[in-house]
């Protein structure tokens, strides 16, 4: 139980305090600290297609090399997400948080000073590793600080910083081109600017304490968790040092959940990133005589009018409508929009009609699976596997994005724009089915309830009698940790196996 006084919460356990404390200044600080990484990754993804086009005016790279430049960071993101996600569950979130922002900064600066295709590919691999690590770490750190009532909103707001990056990228390119900056210099400046937001939060990330939930429930360091929580929350969330349980859930228990989080994210990203990074190519296929500035301007218009409101709706309604409902709705309406685009070729000859339908596909991507896949993967896994589950899910998703970007030009060449949209519709149907079958709704539940950590089972009392006076952990082994301010590493008693 938790008692609230003047928005401050004092609870029996660390998790209870975090679950019940109201949306406060420390939450906003965590959102900004975590969100700037997604601004950087989205900014980079939004400009790389145009930047490669500008660089290729002098490099004269072939289609395969162009596809490799655009997709290399996504393949590295696949590796980085799994690597950083696994490490963060084993050695702690704080041990690695901030390192991914350093990699993003170095990769962006290196990309700006590249003088050939393979140099650019190498630096984008460095950047991709950082972006990959940012997914599980920022998502989980935010979910573990979030309260029960607003968790979907908070984690969604972190991810929605992506919208600002997707807008900022094309605006920077437009400004440079409209100012008459030399094309070879313009793409370098644009890529280099991507280092600024990531560099700005390195110190904030390194200064964050270890996640109190992870310390308490994965390591049993309850006194330290309570102290760090009180400090970071400015005293708004406080708890005692009551004995708790160390979570030791096996990944096999979450196989169906992992199929849902990873599978839905894979099929979504295959379509989404191909369309987003390849936006210039898609617009060129509809309006082949449009100038570079016109193409980028259409990109900004479509994204600003349709995608940005979608992000806002997603995090504003996430806790009210539920993540699963929003994801299924998004996949269903994306399917409809992609079918219209694929089956009605006349739309490509009517700019207003094309922008409306293609824009609506963006709206329901954001007010749908783009935001919810990120949020769900941060909620549905237990504390000892949370960054691992999110890392696997986001990593597999980015492998799908890698394939979508790598083969986009080939798909447009062989199937045409309509065929590409029908393929995206098929991917959306698969995502709808996987969501319905594999995903459970976490809205309104504590993080421990949503991830099935806190189902009551019998546990051993000190006298050896069976009792269940406090929640333990079903379908997985748990260790009873007896912790106090003076005794942090105490004996473990095996319970409820």
ABEGO torsion letter per residue (X at the ends): XBBBBGGBBBBABAAAAAAABBBBAAAAAAAAAAAAAAAAAAAAAAAAAAAAAAAAAAAGBBAAAAAAAAAAAAAAAAAAAAAAAAAAAAAEAAAABGAAAAAAAAAAAAAAABABAAAAAAAAAAAAAAAAAAAAAAAAAAAAABBAAAAAAAAAAAAAAAAAAAAAAAAAAAAAAAAGBBAAAAAAAAAAAAAAAAAAAAAAAAABBBBAAAAAAAAGBAAAAAAAAAAAAGGABBBBABBBBBBBBBAAAAAAAAAAAAAAAAAAAAAAAAAAAAAAAAAAAABAABBAAAAAAAAAAAAAAAAAAAAAAAAAAAAAAEAAAAAAAAAAAAAAAAAAAAABAAAAABAAAAAAAAAAAAAAAABEAAAAAAAAAAAABBAAAAAAAAAAAAAAAAAAAAAAAAAAAAAAAAAEAAAAAAAAAAAAAAAAAAAAAABBBABGBBAAAAAGAABBBBBBBAAGBBBBABBBBBGBBBBBBBBBAABABBBBBBBGX
